[in-house]
């Protein structure tokens, strides 16, 4: 009987799924642009912010291409400004060369305005959970979808080839390999020898150090423990890895190609349950 590759995915996942999603992420983050604007205040900070009340933030939130803005303030140095993320270089250029920036340069409450544009490093930024790329759900992006969650996960946690996982299972006794599928799905296919089953849903509380102790899985008590997650083809495994990453686990990856990729690489599966 054919089985879905992972819970919530119906039908086969294309073999180029990971490549396609990785390319989408690269295209997205290469388009985004960060702008930093900082000025030296010519008036006390309280007076500056009285002239720029909270209501002013709604204006910036509605500007074309602005995915977010962080308002900056430094009382000691007498400086204020903002950090913006623009969706693409075109809207960034329109803002920097347009009338709003011209007005900001002439704003009488500050001097020595510094305007700096930056690209960012997507792989590094994904690991530190920066609000960029697919981590930003802007007003025009629509609802969060499974495909977007998978793309975000694959950008945040590294894919590890089956041969590398096989080698590490032999050499790293503390390595924890988790199959995040439901037990009934694992029973249909088997899993990687040495893998334990903690479903994606159960990870949400079993890996949480803030819940009652009897809810937790003691194997997840050390957030520095090396962990590799898997499912049948990889997408849900990547999401499980990202979930742990977002919960503070610092050494997480997912099995590239999942259990099927493991088998295609020539490694045996074990029945589940034993």
N, C-alpha and C positions, 0 to 999 in steps of 0.2 A: 504494500500500500504506500503510495507516495506521501511524504510528510512535509509540512512546511519547514523551511530552512531555520526559522527561529519563531518563537511566539510573536504574533502580531504581523508577521510577513506571510502573505499568501501567494503561492506560486514561486517559481524559481527566481533566484537573484542572479542577474547577469554576471558573467565572469569578470567583466570590466567594471563592476560596481565600485570597488575600492578606488581604482584608478580614476574613474569618472568623478567621484566625490572629492578625491584629493585635488584634482585639477580645478574643480569648482571652487574649493577653498582657496587655492593659490590665486585664481583669477579675482576672487572677491577681495582678499587682503591686499593684493597688489594694487587694486583700485583705490582702496581707502587711504585717507591722508589725515595726519594729525597736525593741528595748528595750536601753537602756544603763543598767547598774547599777555605780556606783563608790562605794567607801567608803574612809575614811581609817583606816589600820591603827593599832591600839592596841598592837601587838606587832611585833617584828622580822619582816621578810618571810619569812625561813626558817621561823620558828615558825608563821606563818599557813599556809604551804603544806604544812607537815608535818601540820597539822590538816585540810588539804584535798588529799589525795593524788590521784594520777592516777586511781585507781579511782573517785573521786567523779564524774568526768566521765561515766561510764556512766549514772549516775542522771539527769543532765541530758539525755543523748542519748535517753533513753527517755520523756521528758515529752511529753504530747500537744501537738501543734502546733509543737514546737521543730524547726525545719529545721536549724539549726546554732547553736552557741555558741562564741564566741572568749573565752578566758580572758585577762584583762589583769593586768599587774603593772608597777608603777613603783617601783623601789627608792629612787630619790632623793626622790620626793615622799611616799613611804610610803603608796601607794594601790594598791588592787587591785579587781577587779570582772570584768564580762563584758559582751559585746555579743551579743544574741540576735536571730535572725530567726524570727518566728512566722508560721505559714502563714496565719493569719487573725486578725481583730480579736477574735473570740470567745475563742480560746485565749489570746491576749495578755491580755485582760481577766481571764480566769479565773486566770492566773498572777499578775498584778499585785495582784489583790484576794484571792488565795487564801492558804492556810496556809504555802506555801513562802516567799512573799515576807514574810509576817508573821514567820516564823522568821529570815529573813535580816536583817530590820530589828532584831531582838533579838540578833543574833549578837554574842557578847562580844568578838570579836577585831577589830572595827572600829567606827567611829563616823561621824557625819555622812554617812550613806548617802544618795546621790543616785540617784533612779529617774527616768529620762527616756524617754519614748516618742517615736518619730519615724515619719513616712512617708518615703518616698524618691522621688527623681526617676527614673523608669524609663528614659527615653531617655538621659539623661546617664550613668546607672549602667551601661547596656548597653555604651556606648562604652568605658568604662573597665574592662570585663570584671568587674564586681562579681558576687559569687556570690548573685544574687537572681533572682526570676522563673524563667524556664525554664532558667537556668544551674544550678539546684539540682536534683539528682536524689535526692530523699529516699527513705527506705525504703519508703514507701507509693506511690511514683509509678510503679512498674513499670519495665520495661526501656526504655532509650532507643530511640525509634522515629524513622522518617524524618520524620513529621509534626512531632514535637517538635523535631528538629534544624532543620527549615525555619523553624518558629516562632521559635526562638532566633536563627537567622541573620537573619531579617527584623527582629528587634528590635535587632540589633547593628550592622547596616550599612544605610545609607540606600538607598531605591529612587530611581532617577533616571529621569525621564520620557524617552521616545524623542526628543522634540523637543529637550530639553536635551542629550542625548547627541550628537545630530546637530550641534548648534551647537558643543559643546565639541570634537568631532573636528576641526572646521574651525579653531577658535581656539587649541587647545592641542596643539602638536606633540609634546609629551612624554607626552600621555595614552596609556595602554596599555589597549586593549579586548581582553579575553580571553574566548573561547568555551570553556567548561570541559567541553563534551561530548566524547565519543570521536569520533575523526575519521570513523568510519563513519556515525555519526548526523548529523554536520554535512553529509556528502556527500549525504544524502537531502533536505535542506531548503535548503542554502546558509546563509550567515551574513551578518552586518552587514559592509559594506565597511570595511576597515581592521582588522577583528578578527584576532587571531592565535589559534591553537589550542594551548592547554595544558590537557590534561584534568585533571579534579578530582584523580584519583589521582596524576598527575605533579606537580601543584602541591605536594604534601606534601613532596617533596624538592627540586624545582627552585627553590622559594622559600626554602629553608633555607640560611642562610649558614654553618651548621656542618658541612655535608656536604662531601665532596671537591669540588674546584672543577669537575671535569668532569661532575659530577652536576647542577650548577646551571644555570639559565638566566640569562645576563647581563642580560637585560631586566628581571630582578627583583632586581638588585643594590642598588637604591636603595629603601629602605623608605618614603621620603617621596614617591616617584613617584605621580602620580595614576593610579588603576587603576579600571576598570569591568569587572565580570564579567557574563557572560550564559550562558543555555542556550536552550532553545526557548520556555519559558513563564515562567521566573524562579526557581523553587524551587532548582534545583541551582546556578544563578548566584549566588543569595543565599548558599548554603552555601559556594561557592568564595570569595566575598567575605569571609565570616566567617572562613574558614580563614586567609586572608591577614591579616585584622585580628588574629586570635589569634596570628599569627606575628610581629606587630610592625609591620605596614604601617599607616600612619597616615592615608592618604587614599584610601579604598576605598569604592565603592558598587556596586550592581548594576542592570542595565537592567530597568526595570519592565516586566513582560509579556514579557520575553525577546525572542527573534528574532521570534516571532509578533506580539508587541506592536509591535515596530519596523515590521513589514510593514503591520499594521493602521493604523498612524499615517501611512501613505502613503509610506514610504521603501523604496527598492529593496534587494534582497538581491543578494549576489554568489555565484556557484557556488563550491563547495569540492571539491577544490582548484582553484586557478585554472587 
